[in-house]
Amino acid sequence: MKKDLAAVLLTCCLAACAQPPAPQRQAAPPPSPVAPPPEVAPPPAPRATSEAQIAPGRWDVDRARCSDLLGAADDDRAAAAMFYYGYLAAKAGIHVIDVSQIDGNVKKVMDRCAAAPNITVPQAFRQALGRHR
């Protein structure tokens, strides 16, 4: 039951972090013959997919990088950080969390991520908060 609940929670958090595909552009009507031709904008750069995303809507929690977390929208980043906070606490066998310390601890983790965006999110938590916290 706990594994199912964790899987559902993980899927929801990471799905919230995934960016939707770029909307398709509709073809513009041809310009009138007297109008000057419009400037052609370069095509948008392709979005890099995270190596943690193993399939659409499926993420490997241990492979998500700080760059994935930092690149998420504010609300998604906050939800993912809280997911990891609980997930990693449970994985470490921590059963009591001092809620007055959550904001400061998440800030430490985000600062660590900003300093090293290529490390994984679990590594950032361990480095920022220590292995046994």
MDTraj code that builds the backbone (N, CA, C; nanometers):
import mdtraj as md
import numpy as np

residues = "MET LYS LYS ASP LEU ALA ALA VAL LEU LEU THR CYS CYS LEU ALA ALA CYS ALA GLN PRO PRO ALA PRO GLN ARG GLN ALA ALA PRO PRO PRO SER PRO VAL ALA PRO PRO PRO GLU VAL ALA PRO PRO PRO ALA PRO ARG ALA THR SER GLU ALA GLN ILE ALA PRO GLY ARG TRP ASP VAL ASP ARG ALA ARG CYS SER ASP LEU LEU GLY ALA ALA ASP ASP ASP ARG ALA ALA ALA ALA MET PHE TYR TYR GLY TYR LEU ALA ALA LYS ALA GLY ILE HIS VAL ILE ASP VAL SER GLN ILE ASP GLY ASN VAL LYS LYS VAL MET ASP ARG CYS ALA ALA ALA PRO ASN ILE THR VAL PRO GLN ALA PHE ARG GLN ALA LEU GLY ARG HIS ARG".split()
xyz = np.array([
    [0.0829, -0.1193, 0.0000],
    [0.0000, 0.0000, 0.0000],
    [0.0863, 0.1241, 0.0000],
    [0.1938, 0.1247, 0.0841],
    [0.2809, 0.2418, 0.0905],
    [0.3537, 0.2636, -0.0407],
    [0.3944, 0.1546, -0.1067],
    [0.4635, 0.1680, -0.2347],
    [0.3695, 0.2256, -0.3392],
    [0.2434, 0.1814, -0.3380],
    [0.1470, 0.2340, -0.4334],
    [0.1225, 0.3816, -0.4094],
    [0.1077, 0.4206, -0.2843],
    [0.0853, 0.5610, -0.2504],
    [0.2054, 0.6452, -0.2906],
    [0.3261, 0.5958, -0.2636],
    [0.4478, 0.6692, -0.3009],
    [0.4573, 0.6822, -0.4522],
    [0.4212, 0.5759, -0.5246],
    [0.4274, 0.5804, -0.6704],
    [0.3288, 0.6824, -0.7257],
    [0.2077, 0.6856, -0.6708],
    [0.1078, 0.7818, -0.7158],
    [0.1526, 0.9234, -0.6854],
    [0.2038, 0.9458, -0.5644],
    [0.2512, 1.0788, -0.5268],
    [0.3669, 1.1233, -0.6153],
    [0.4604, 1.0354, -0.6396],
    [0.5748, 1.0663, -0.7252],
    [0.5284, 1.1021, -0.8658],
    [0.4376, 1.0219, -0.9198],
    [0.3883, 1.0478, -1.0539],
    [0.3211, 1.1838, -1.0619],
    [0.2405, 1.2167, -0.9623],
    [0.1713, 1.3459, -0.9617],
    [0.2697, 1.4619, -0.9540],
    [0.3681, 1.4513, -0.8641],
    [0.4662, 1.5600, -0.8479],
    [0.5501, 1.5786, -0.9717],
    [0.5984, 1.4695, -1.0267],
    [0.6845, 1.4814, -1.1432],
    [0.6057, 1.5192, -1.2675],
    [0.4811, 1.4743, -1.2767],
    [0.3990, 1.5168, -1.3894],
    [0.3742, 1.6663, -1.3825],
    [0.3609, 1.7184, -1.2614],
    [0.3407, 1.8622, -1.2465],
    [0.4646, 1.9385, -1.2877],
    [0.5825, 1.8757, -1.2763],
    [0.7086, 1.9409, -1.3130],
    [0.7338, 1.9371, -1.4630],
    [0.6726, 1.8407, -1.5310],
    [0.6968, 1.8286, -1.6746],
    [0.6328, 1.9459, -1.7476],
    [0.7052, 1.9990, -1.8428],
    [0.6522, 2.1090, -1.9198],
    [0.5698, 2.0535, -2.0345],
    [0.4542, 2.1167, -2.0635],
    [0.3726, 2.0681, -2.1745],
    [0.4443, 2.0963, -2.3066],
    [0.4138, 2.0190, -2.4115],
    [0.4775, 2.0448, -2.5397],
    [0.4381, 2.1825, -2.5922],
    [0.5252, 2.2392, -2.6710],
    [0.4988, 2.3716, -2.7272],
    [0.3769, 2.3642, -2.8183],
    [0.2901, 2.4669, -2.8133],
    [0.1713, 2.4641, -2.8987],
    [0.2119, 2.4711, -3.0456],
    [0.1342, 2.4023, -3.1295],
    [0.1630, 2.4037, -3.2721],
    [0.1160, 2.5356, -3.3309],
    [0.1963, 2.5866, -3.4218],
    [0.1605, 2.7110, -3.4884],
    [0.0742, 2.6809, -3.6088],
    [-0.0239, 2.7659, -3.6304],
    [-0.1046, 2.7522, -3.7498],
    [-0.0382, 2.8326, -3.8602],
    [-0.0532, 2.7858, -3.9803],
    [0.0063, 2.8570, -4.0927],
    [-0.0645, 2.9913, -4.1104],
    [0.0145, 3.0965, -4.1281],
    [-0.0414, 3.2302, -4.1485],
    [-0.0874, 3.2411, -4.2936],
    [-0.1910, 3.3215, -4.3175],
    [-0.2354, 3.3383, -4.4562],
    [-0.1242, 3.4074, -4.5358],
    [-0.1159, 3.3808, -4.6654],
    [-0.0108, 3.4431, -4.7448],
    [-0.0271, 3.5957, -4.7447],
    [0.0852, 3.6693, -4.7416],
    [0.0760, 3.8148, -4.7394],
    [0.0237, 3.8672, -4.8724],
    [-0.0364, 3.9838, -4.8666],
    [-0.0863, 4.0446, -4.9907],
    [0.0341, 4.0847, -5.0754],
    [0.0173, 4.0924, -5.2068],
    [0.1318, 4.1185, -5.2937],
    [0.1978, 4.2544, -5.2692],
    [0.1258, 4.3531, -5.2161],
    [0.1843, 4.4851, -5.1952],
    [0.2561, 4.4953, -5.0614],
    [0.2300, 4.4042, -4.9700],
    [0.2930, 4.4104, -4.8381],
    [0.4341, 4.3537, -4.8461],
    [0.5273, 4.4103, -4.7701],
    [0.6618, 4.3540, -4.7682],
    [0.6587, 4.2175, -4.6997],
    [0.7475, 4.1275, -4.7383],
    [0.7454, 3.9935, -4.6772],
    [0.7792, 4.0036, -4.5282],
    [0.7101, 3.9254, -4.4451],
    [0.7372, 3.9305, -4.3003],
    [0.8739, 3.8684, -4.2708],
    [0.9328, 3.9139, -4.1611],
    [1.0601, 3.8555, -4.1201],
    [1.0339, 3.7146, -4.0685],
    [1.1204, 3.6252, -4.1021],
    [1.1044, 3.4862, -4.0602],
    [1.1843, 3.4666, -3.9318],
    [1.1138, 3.4270, -3.8273],
    [1.1798, 3.4017, -3.6990],
    [1.2455, 3.2650, -3.7028],
    [1.3590, 3.2507, -3.6366],
    [1.4215, 3.1184, -3.6336],
    [1.3334, 3.0218, -3.5553],
    [1.3377, 2.8929, -3.5889],
    [1.2548, 2.7962, -3.5156],
    [1.3013, 2.7872, -3.3710],
    [1.2085, 2.7584, -3.2787],
    [1.2488, 2.7476, -3.1381],
    [1.3449, 2.6313, -3.1185],
    [1.4341, 2.6495, -3.0221],
    [1.5305, 2.5433, -2.9924],
    [1.4554, 2.4240, -2.9343],
    [1.4954, 2.3023, -2.9704],
    [1.4263, 2.1859, -2.9144],
    [1.4490, 2.1781, -2.7639],
    [1.3436, 2.1383, -2.6919],
    [1.3517, 2.1274, -2.5470],
    [1.4285, 2.0015, -2.5109],
    [1.5269, 2.0171, -2.4254],
    [1.6052, 1.9016, -2.3810],
    [1.5225, 1.8204, -2.2819],
    [1.5159, 1.6913, -2.3039],
    [1.4422, 1.6036, -2.2142],
    [1.5356, 1.5569, -2.1034],
    [1.4859, 1.5548, -1.9839],
    [1.5647, 1.5091, -1.8701],
    [1.5945, 1.3609, -1.8842],
    [1.7154, 1.3217, -1.8444],
    [1.7485, 1.1794, -1.8470],
    [1.6708, 1.1027, -1.7409],
    [1.6091, 1.1740, -1.6463],
    [1.5293, 1.1081, -1.5428],
    [1.3925, 1.0666, -1.5959],
    [1.3491, 1.1283, -1.7060],
    [1.2195, 1.0931, -1.7628],
    [1.2395, 0.9684, -1.8478],
    [1.1856, 0.8562, -1.8000],
    [1.2078, 0.7285, -1.8674],
    [1.0982, 0.6961, -1.9680],
    [0.9863, 0.7641, -1.9581],
    [0.8748, 0.7506, -2.0514],
    [0.7820, 0.8682, -2.0245],
    [0.6910, 0.8975, -2.1164],
    [0.5984, 1.0084, -2.0885],
    [0.5236, 0.9849, -1.9568],
    [0.5383, 1.0802, -1.8668],
    [0.4704, 1.0704, -1.7379],
    [0.5381, 0.9791, -1.6380],
    [0.6571, 0.9279, -1.6696],
    [0.7288, 0.8364, -1.5787],
    [0.8703, 0.8884, -1.5578],
    [0.9061, 0.9026, -1.4298],
    [1.0365, 0.9582, -1.3932],
    [1.1084, 0.8649, -1.2971],
    [1.2385, 0.8563, -1.3117],
    [1.3232, 0.7856, -1.2165],
    [1.3628, 0.8880, -1.1103],
    [1.3071, 0.8754, -0.9914],
    [1.3246, 0.9732, -0.8840],
    [1.4716, 0.9949, -0.8499],
    [1.5499, 0.8898, -0.8539],
    [1.6900, 0.9005, -0.8141],
    [1.7778, 0.9637, -0.9209],
    [1.7267, 0.9810, -1.0433],
    [1.8073, 1.0387, -1.1515],
    [1.7720, 1.1825, -1.1837],
    [1.6677, 1.2375, -1.1225],
    [1.6297, 1.3765, -1.1504],
    [1.7419, 1.4686, -1.1043],
    [1.7815, 1.5588, -1.1898],
    [1.8926, 1.6491, -1.1604],
    [1.8412, 1.7826, -1.1064],
    [1.9303, 1.8506, -1.0387],
    [1.8968, 1.9838, -0.9874],
    [1.8530, 2.0754, -1.1005],
    [1.9130, 2.0608, -1.2171],
    [1.8738, 2.1450, -1.3302],
    [1.7273, 2.1229, -1.3667],
    [1.6768, 1.9999, -1.3510],
    [1.5347, 1.9719, -1.3752],
    [1.4494, 2.0476, -1.2737],
    [1.4912, 2.0426, -1.1484],
    [1.4171, 2.1097, -1.0413],
    [1.4227, 2.2610, -1.0590],
    [1.5411, 2.3139, -1.0872],
    [1.5570, 2.4585, -1.1030],
    [1.4827, 2.5114, -1.2248],
    [1.4661, 2.4295, -1.3271],
    [1.3985, 2.4721, -1.4494],
    [1.2474, 2.4656, -1.4427],
    [1.1931, 2.4126, -1.3351],
    [1.0480, 2.3992, -1.3210],
    [0.9856, 2.5332, -1.2803],
    [0.8584, 2.5473, -1.3070],
    [0.7843, 2.6655, -1.2628],
    [0.7846, 2.6694, -1.1095],
    [0.7649, 2.7883, -1.0527],
    [0.7733, 2.8055, -0.9070],
    [0.6873, 2.7056, -0.8300],
    [0.5607, 2.6931, -0.8663],
    [0.4712, 2.6016, -0.7943],
    [0.5153, 2.4563, -0.8105],
    [0.5583, 2.4210, -0.9316],
    [0.6039, 2.2840, -0.9559],
    [0.7314, 2.2548, -0.8781],
    [0.8209, 2.3524, -0.8738],
    [0.9470, 2.3360, -0.8002],
    [0.9186, 2.3165, -0.6515],
    [0.8267, 2.3958, -0.5975],
    [0.7924, 2.3833, -0.4551],
    [0.7295, 2.2469, -0.4264],
    [0.6407, 2.2018, -0.5139],
    [0.5763, 2.0708, -0.4938],
    [0.6793, 1.9587, -0.5032],
    [0.7696, 1.9663, -0.6002],
    [0.8712, 1.8619, -0.6153],
    [0.9672, 1.8623, -0.4970],
    [1.0062, 1.9798, -0.4481],
    [1.0960, 1.9878, -0.3328],
    [1.0309, 1.9242, -0.2104],
    [0.9024, 1.9505, -0.1895],
    [0.8328, 1.8906, -0.0751],
    [0.8181, 1.7394, -0.0934],
    [0.7946, 1.6960, -0.2166],
    [0.7882, 1.5525, -0.2419],
    [0.9207, 1.4884, -0.2021],
    [1.0312, 1.5439, -0.2514],
    [1.1628, 1.4874, -0.2202],
    [1.1912, 1.4931, -0.0709],
    [1.1490, 1.5999, -0.0042],
    [1.1710, 1.6133, 0.1399],
    [1.1099, 1.4931, 0.2123],
    [0.9858, 1.4635, 0.1815],
    [0.9181, 1.3502, 0.2456],
    [0.9702, 1.2160, 0.1981],
    [0.9929, 1.2045, 0.0688],
    [1.0411, 1.0785, 0.0110],
    [1.1758, 1.0393, 0.0707],
    [1.2685, 1.1345, 0.0732],
    [1.4026, 1.1030, 0.1222],
    [1.4037, 1.0833, 0.2744],
    [1.3172, 1.1545, 0.3461],
    [1.3069, 1.1326, 0.4906],
    [1.2571, 0.9905, 0.5172],
    [1.1553, 0.9486, 0.4434],
    [1.1027, 0.8135, 0.4611],
    [1.2075, 0.7090, 0.4227],
    [1.2787, 0.7340, 0.3159],
    [1.3818, 0.6401, 0.2712],
    [1.4937, 0.6267, 0.3748],
    [1.5215, 0.7360, 0.4477],
    [1.6255, 0.7340, 0.5510],
    [1.5721, 0.6845, 0.6848],
    [1.4437, 0.6525, 0.6917],
    [1.3860, 0.6022, 0.8160],
    [1.3541, 0.7115, 0.9163],
    [1.3442, 0.8348, 0.8694],
    [1.3110, 0.9463, 0.9589],
    [1.1594, 0.9488, 0.9764],
    [1.1150, 0.9453, 1.1012],
    [0.9713, 0.9408, 1.1284],
    [0.9195, 1.0688, 1.1908],
    [1.0078, 1.1580, 1.2323],
    [0.9666, 1.2848, 1.2925],
    [1.0363, 1.3973, 1.2158],
    [0.9567, 1.4931, 1.1689],
    [1.0103, 1.6080, 1.0949],
    [0.9724, 1.7339, 1.1700],
    [1.0704, 1.8191, 1.1965],
    [1.0465, 1.9478, 1.2611],
    [1.0021, 2.0448, 1.1520],
    [0.8721, 2.0727, 1.1452],
    [0.8181, 2.1558, 1.0375],
    [0.8726, 2.2982, 1.0407],
    [0.9198, 2.3433, 1.1556],
    [0.9753, 2.4789, 1.1618],
    [1.1085, 2.4873, 1.0868],
    [1.1669, 2.3738, 1.0528],
    [1.2960, 2.3715, 0.9834],
    [1.2826, 2.3466, 0.8332],
    [1.1635, 2.3167, 0.7851],
    [1.1460, 2.2793, 0.6446],
    [1.1888, 2.3918, 0.5504],
    [1.1400, 2.5136, 0.5707],
    [1.1736, 2.6236, 0.4794],
    [1.3244, 2.6453, 0.4711],
    [1.3909, 2.6491, 0.5848],
    [1.5358, 2.6690, 0.5858],
    [1.6096, 2.5544, 0.5202],
    [1.5638, 2.4319, 0.5433],
    [1.6287, 2.3158, 0.4832],
    [1.6085, 2.3138, 0.3315],
    [1.4883, 2.3468, 0.2861],
    [1.4636, 2.3507, 0.1416],
    [1.5490, 2.4598, 0.0773],
    [1.5657, 2.5733, 0.1447],
    [1.6516, 2.6795, 0.0912],
    [1.7955, 2.6300, 0.0785],
    [1.8441, 2.5572, 0.1772],
    [1.9803, 2.5013, 0.1703],
    [1.9939, 2.4088, 0.0487],
    [1.8925, 2.3271, 0.0271],
    [1.8959, 2.2339, -0.0855],
    [1.8936, 2.3110, -0.2175],
    [1.8073, 2.4113, -0.2285],
    [1.7996, 2.4891, -0.3518],
    [1.9296, 2.5655, -0.3762],
    [1.9929, 2.6159, -0.2708],
    [2.1228, 2.6821, -0.2849],
    [2.2271, 2.5824, -0.3356],
    [2.2217, 2.4597, -0.2835],
    [2.3159, 2.3556, -0.3269],
    [2.2906, 2.3216, -0.4741],
    [2.1643, 2.3138, -0.5122],
    [2.1294, 2.2857, -0.6520],
    [2.1796, 2.3976, -0.7434],
    [2.1634, 2.5221, -0.7001],
    [2.2087, 2.6355, -0.7810],
    [2.3605, 2.6303, -0.7996],
    [2.4319, 2.5857, -0.6968],
    [2.5777, 2.5777, -0.7037],
    [2.6252, 2.4594, -0.7881],
    [2.5443, 2.3547, -0.7970],
    [2.5836, 2.2338, -0.8706],
    [2.4620, 2.1760, -0.9428],
    [2.4168, 2.2393, -1.0519],
    [2.2937, 2.1944, -1.1179],
    [2.2996, 2.0567, -1.1821],
    [2.4183, 1.9997, -1.1989],
    [2.4277, 1.8684, -1.2626],
    [2.4208, 1.7515, -1.1651],
    [2.4183, 1.7782, -1.0335],
    [2.4033, 1.6673, -0.9386],
    [2.2563, 1.6293, -0.9316],
    [2.2292, 1.5107, -0.8799],
    [2.0899, 1.4685, -0.8672],
    [2.0260, 1.5380, -0.7469],
    [1.8950, 1.5441, -0.7480],
    [1.8229, 1.6067, -0.6366],
    [1.8506, 1.5316, -0.5055],
    [1.8491, 1.3966, -0.5043],
    [1.8837, 1.3289, -0.3789],
    [2.0252, 1.3632, -0.3306],
    [2.1208, 1.3779, -0.4214],
    [2.2558, 1.4175, -0.3813],
    [2.2547, 1.5562, -0.3185],
    [2.1784, 1.6476, -0.3759],
    [2.1703, 1.7837, -0.3221],
    [2.1139, 1.7815, -0.1806],
    [2.0125, 1.7005, -0.1560],
    [1.9563, 1.6892, -0.0215],
    [2.0603, 1.6350, 0.0755],
    [2.1292, 1.5282, 0.0343],
    [2.2305, 1.4695, 0.1236],
    [2.3423, 1.5682, 0.1524],
    [2.3886, 1.6388, 0.0504],
    [2.4982, 1.7336, 0.0697],
    [2.4546, 1.8540, 0.1530],
    [2.3332, 1.9014, 0.1306],
    [2.2860, 2.0211, 0.2016],
    [2.2452, 1.9913, 0.3455],
    [2.1869, 1.8733, 0.3671],
    [2.1304, 1.8446, 0.4988],
    [2.2025, 1.7341, 0.5742],
    [2.2948, 1.6692, 0.5108],
    [2.3642, 1.5580, 0.5773],
    [2.2888, 1.4290, 0.5550],
    [2.3587, 1.3216, 0.5579],
    [2.3012, 1.1897, 0.5274],
    [2.2011, 1.1431, 0.6320],
    [2.2189, 1.1811, 0.7580],
    [2.1355, 1.1244, 0.8654],
    [2.0367, 1.2237, 0.9219],
    [1.9958, 1.3259, 0.8477],
    [1.8999, 1.4232, 0.9004],
    [1.7594, 1.3861, 0.8646],
])
top = md.Topology()
chain = top.add_chain()
for i, resn in enumerate(residues, 1):
    res = top.add_residue(resn, chain, resSeq=i)
    for name in ("N", "CA", "C"):
        top.add_atom(name, md.element.get_by_symbol(name[0]), res)
traj = md.Trajectory(xyz[None], top)
